[in-house]
Amino acid sequence: GINAEYMGWVWLPHAGINVTISDVRRTPRPAAIRELFAAMQLWRTSGRAKHYFWRTQQSCFCPIAFTKEALVEVRDDEIVGVWLAEDNQPLPPESWHRYWTVERLFARLQRAVRSADDYRVRYDPSGLPVAVFVNPNFDITDEEMSLRARLGAPPSAPRSFVGLYVAAPLA
């Protein structure tokens, strides 16, 4: 069948309604904006923002190497180390540009909350974005981005470490 989302319209047969995507997208999201800024404040005052490890995995239409879960070490908002989560192998500094600090993610979310056609984010109690889905434009295929994250431990820590991980799909 035809996927109405990519056609730019939605048909609701039982209601007899056709809605164009341009009628419903890019609407103001005051609650999401307030939630984002509250999360940013929580994160910045949590005591974790100066030096932290976080495990992050991006899902996108991009090379497979970009989608593997990684452990990222951040100090003073600069990435100082990246390891593949599956085997704790360090990645070379020239590949670190693919990964984000929490502040860099917040900057991207600030743009997306105001302009993306679809924007969904969940935060942990410290303000860390743990589940993100952003579709900048319904009319463009495969530019969506999703990210899962949790706080992590240094790569030398036991593999049994349990972080703040949210595995449930976004609703």
PyMOL commands that set and color helices and strands:
alter all, ss='L'
color gray80, all
select helices_A, chain A and resi 4-7+21-24+30-45+64-67+93-98+102-115
alter helices_A, ss='H'
color red, helices_A
select strands_A, chain A and resi 9-12+17-20+51-60+70-75+78-84+118-123+129-135+145-151
alter strands_A, ss='S'
color yellow, strands_A
deselect
rebuild
show_as cartoon
